[in-house]
Amino acid sequence: MPNELPGNVTEFLSRLQTVKMLETTDFETYSIVKDKESGQHYLRYSFFHIQVSAGGTRFDYEQFLPLEADDVLGLVFGEQPYRFPDHWRSVYYRSGTDGRLMLFDPSENHDLEKAAAAERDMLEKLLEYKQRWQAAEQREELTKQLFADLDEIMKKTDDK
């Protein structure tokens, strides 16, 4: 783990070189990147969140997991899993809404696994909704069902 924080997100992003794209979906991207100044490799996880309660405001987030040379090779050759949060067990950098990068230790937040599972379930429902929207005749009913499904996911999370 590098001793020095990379600084703010914009500054840090300008120093990065993409080594390999691993996966891209409508909502998230995984890639291996290298800091041109320090030579440090990171697993980069980029995603966005739309906060409906804030009028549909979009928030973009970046997370950077420092990698050892063996990890880089394992990821490049597809021999090592990388999905967040399941394989992000060591300290990493993450962005917030203020443009800073902060260290985050996932071992301090074991209870957040329920929330992460709920987020994955919600993402699955949103992707399903997007696919069904194109062919839907009853789009209002489809939207109501989406919100009912999302409410059910949230209730399950709150009950646990």
C-alpha positions as CSV (number, residue, x, y, z in Angstrom):
1,M,0.0,0.0,0.0
2,P,1.5,3.3,-1.0
3,N,2.1,5.7,1.9
4,E,0.9,8.8,0.2
5,L,-2.8,9.4,-0.7
6,P,-3.2,10.1,-4.4
7,G,-4.9,13.5,-3.8
8,N,-8.1,14.5,-5.4
9,V,-9.9,12.3,-8.0
10,T,-9.4,14.6,-11.0
11,E,-5.7,15.0,-10.3
12,F,-5.2,11.3,-9.7
13,L,-7.2,10.3,-12.9
14,S,-4.9,12.5,-14.9
15,R,-1.9,10.4,-13.8
16,L,-3.5,7.0,-14.7
17,Q,-2.9,4.9,-17.8
18,T,-5.3,2.0,-18.6
19,V,-3.5,-1.3,-18.7
20,K,-6.6,-3.5,-19.5
21,M,-10.3,-3.1,-19.5
22,L,-11.9,-6.0,-17.6
23,E,-15.6,-5.3,-17.8
24,T,-18.0,-2.6,-18.7
25,T,-21.8,-2.5,-18.1
26,D,-24.4,0.3,-18.3
27,F,-23.6,1.2,-14.6
28,E,-20.1,0.1,-13.8
29,T,-16.6,-0.4,-15.2
30,Y,-13.6,-2.5,-14.0
31,S,-10.1,-1.9,-15.3
32,I,-6.5,-2.3,-14.4
33,V,-4.7,1.1,-14.3
34,K,-1.2,2.2,-13.6
35,D,-0.1,5.5,-11.9
36,K,2.4,6.9,-14.3
37,E,4.2,8.8,-11.5
38,S,4.6,6.0,-8.9
39,G,4.3,2.9,-11.1
40,Q,1.6,1.5,-8.7
41,H,-1.1,-0.6,-10.4
42,Y,-4.7,-0.4,-9.2
43,L,-7.9,-2.3,-9.9
44,R,-10.3,0.6,-10.8
45,Y,-14.0,0.3,-10.2
46,S,-16.1,3.1,-11.5
47,F,-19.8,3.3,-11.1
48,F,-22.6,5.9,-10.8
49,H,-25.6,6.2,-8.5
50,I,-28.7,8.2,-9.3
51,Q,-30.3,9.6,-6.2
52,V,-34.0,9.7,-6.9
53,S,-34.7,11.6,-3.7
54,A,-32.4,14.4,-4.9
55,G,-34.3,14.9,-8.2
56,G,-32.4,12.2,-10.1
57,T,-29.0,13.7,-9.4
58,R,-26.2,11.5,-10.7
59,F,-23.2,10.8,-8.6
60,D,-20.0,9.3,-10.1
61,Y,-17.7,7.2,-7.8
62,E,-14.2,5.8,-8.3
63,Q,-12.5,3.2,-6.2
64,F,-8.9,2.0,-6.5
65,L,-7.6,-1.2,-5.0
66,P,-3.8,-1.2,-5.0
67,L,-2.4,-4.4,-6.7
68,E,0.7,-6.4,-6.3
69,A,2.5,-7.7,-9.4
70,D,1.0,-11.2,-9.0
71,D,-2.5,-9.7,-8.8
72,V,-2.0,-7.7,-12.0
73,L,-0.9,-10.8,-13.9
74,G,-3.8,-12.8,-12.4
75,L,-6.3,-10.2,-13.5
76,V,-4.8,-9.7,-17.0
77,F,-4.9,-13.4,-17.7
78,G,-8.4,-13.8,-16.2
79,E,-7.3,-16.1,-13.4
80,Q,-8.3,-13.9,-10.5
81,P,-11.8,-12.7,-9.5
82,Y,-12.2,-8.9,-9.0
83,R,-15.9,-8.1,-8.4
84,F,-16.8,-5.5,-5.8
85,P,-17.4,-6.0,-2.9
86,D,-16.7,-9.7,-2.7
87,H,-13.0,-9.5,-3.7
88,W,-12.2,-6.1,-2.2
89,R,-11.0,-7.2,1.2
90,S,-7.9,-5.0,1.7
91,V,-7.6,-1.3,2.2
92,Y,-8.4,0.8,-1.0
93,Y,-9.0,4.3,-2.1
94,R,-12.5,5.6,-2.8
95,S,-14.0,8.9,-3.9
96,G,-16.8,10.8,-2.4
97,T,-19.0,13.6,-3.7
98,D,-16.4,16.2,-2.7
99,G,-13.7,15.2,-5.2
100,R,-11.3,13.7,-2.6
101,L,-9.9,10.2,-2.5
102,M,-9.9,8.6,0.9
103,L,-8.6,5.4,2.4
104,F,-11.2,2.8,3.2
105,D,-10.8,-0.3,5.2
106,P,-13.6,-2.8,4.3
107,S,-12.8,-5.0,7.4
108,E,-14.3,-2.3,9.5
109,N,-17.7,-2.6,7.8
110,H,-18.8,-6.2,7.9
111,D,-22.4,-5.2,8.3
112,L,-22.4,-3.4,5.0
113,E,-22.5,-6.7,3.1
114,K,-26.3,-6.7,3.5
115,A,-26.5,-3.3,1.9
116,A,-24.1,-4.4,-0.9
117,A,-26.3,-7.4,-1.6
118,A,-29.3,-5.1,-1.8
119,E,-27.5,-2.8,-4.2
120,R,-26.7,-5.8,-6.5
121,D,-30.4,-6.9,-6.3
122,M,-31.5,-3.4,-7.2
123,L,-29.1,-3.2,-10.1
124,E,-30.4,-6.5,-11.4
125,K,-34.0,-5.1,-11.2
126,L,-32.9,-1.9,-13.0
127,L,-31.3,-3.8,-15.8
128,E,-34.3,-6.0,-16.2
129,Y,-36.5,-2.9,-16.2
130,K,-34.4,-1.3,-18.9
131,Q,-34.7,-4.4,-21.1
132,R,-38.4,-4.8,-20.6
133,W,-39.1,-1.0,-21.2
134,Q,-38.4,-1.2,-24.9
135,A,-41.1,-3.7,-25.6
136,A,-43.6,-2.7,-22.8
137,E,-47.1,-1.7,-23.8
138,Q,-47.9,-0.8,-20.1
139,R,-44.9,1.3,-19.2
140,E,-46.6,2.9,-16.2
141,E,-47.4,-0.6,-14.8
142,L,-43.9,-1.7,-15.5
143,T,-42.6,1.3,-13.6
144,K,-44.9,0.7,-10.7
145,Q,-43.7,-2.9,-10.5
146,L,-40.1,-1.7,-10.5
147,F,-40.7,0.6,-7.5
148,A,-42.6,-2.2,-5.7
149,D,-39.7,-4.6,-6.3
150,L,-37.2,-2.0,-5.1
151,D,-39.3,-1.3,-2.0
152,E,-39.4,-5.1,-1.3
153,I,-35.6,-5.3,-1.5
154,M,-35.3,-2.4,0.9
155,K,-37.7,-4.0,3.4
156,K,-35.7,-7.2,3.3
157,T,-32.5,-5.2,4.0
158,D,-34.1,-3.3,6.9
159,D,-35.5,-6.5,8.5
160,K,-32.1,-8.3,8.6
